Amino acid sequence: VWLTDLGIIDPEFELKPATPIREHWIENGRVDLFLDYETFTVLVEAKTGTDEHPVDDSDPQTIYYPTRLARLEGFRNKPIHTVFLTTKGKTAKNPDAINTTFAQYAVLLSQTFNPAECELFERMSITALITHFASTQWNSKTTLIDSLRLAIETAKSTKSTYESLATNLDDLRKIRELLTPRSATLKD
């Protein structure tokens, strides 16, 4: 839904999930997040209080990262869409980048999220993510872990949900896996 909202794909487009790769070094810079799909890649540069800056006295981040990523094996022949995610809707230095805010993403998630269609660990993870993005937007000190704790506290209000959570260690492991940073080895 987010990629459709950003204009990257059409609503009818069949999309297989991509593994998010966070905080990955490419040459002299660190990409905040990228999602490598079968036919394209989405690169996300997030700013919560600083401005976009040059990497290694070179190009600004939204130009440097996609240029360098496109040189790597596996990325050479597919489009790279750059998303500039900020709290204030700032404009990226890259004129082709898609500008958006944490609030837009939190609202979109909350509007399209249907808890009835999700397993417990997915509901809690999405709730934590919405809380985290909303908190980031409004400069709250709430971390992603605090957001997950809030989701667990919310689950406690429904005894059967809390009992299910407390007795199902597999769900807790899945939540941890979803929230654990992943890294990948990229070859030149």
Buried (B, 14 or more C-beta within 10 A) or exposed (E): EBBBBBEBBEEEEEEEEBEBBBEBEBBEBEBBBBBBBEEBBBBBBEBEEEEBEEBEEBBBBBBBBBBBBBEEEEBEEEEBBBBBBBBEEBEBBBEEBBBBBBBBBBBBBBEEBEEEEBEBBBBBBBBBBBBBBBBBBEEEEBEBEBBBBBBBEBBEEEEEBBEEBEEBEEBBEBBEEBBEEEEEEBEE
